């Protein structure tokens, strides 16, 4: 890579919203998921502001930039932050699954309506089946993928992010009061 041309982000790079809510860095999310699966201990060293895992001698958080001198690191991610991740993932899952099931319904009804509205297909069982089966198989792959994987994912992320921002603001208010 040329030193004059900045590196292009890869297509696999995670979307980072710029909405004022520092939760959840990829490292924090990976840590919380590993803790929930029992793969790693919950204790460690975390940024005192955004709770991203950091090294013990870190001067500032690599995610939010908060200096360790301003808000000292903590040993455990607070329960409200963990609950916010669970709520975010559940909301995203409901949206994605809901849109995917809508896609399944469309994939079942659309080929059936084609077969039942065309007289030649309606009168011949073999011909109707020969048309219905490929339309059903293709539709079962395409409609849930597009509706759930694209629209459900985007709408679910936005809905979940609103809840996450609200939970973050509430947590910050409680944390700063104490």
Buried (B, 14 or more C-beta within 10 A) or exposed (E): EEEEEEEEEEEEEEEEEEEEBBBBBEBBBEBBEEBBEEEBEEEBBBBBBBBBBBEEEBEBBEBBEBBBEEBEBBEBBBEBBBEBBEBBBEBBEBBBBBBBBBBBEBBBEBBBEBBEEEEEBEEEEEBBEEBBEEBBEEBBEEBBEBBBBEBBBBBBBEBBBBBBBEBBEEBBEEBEEE
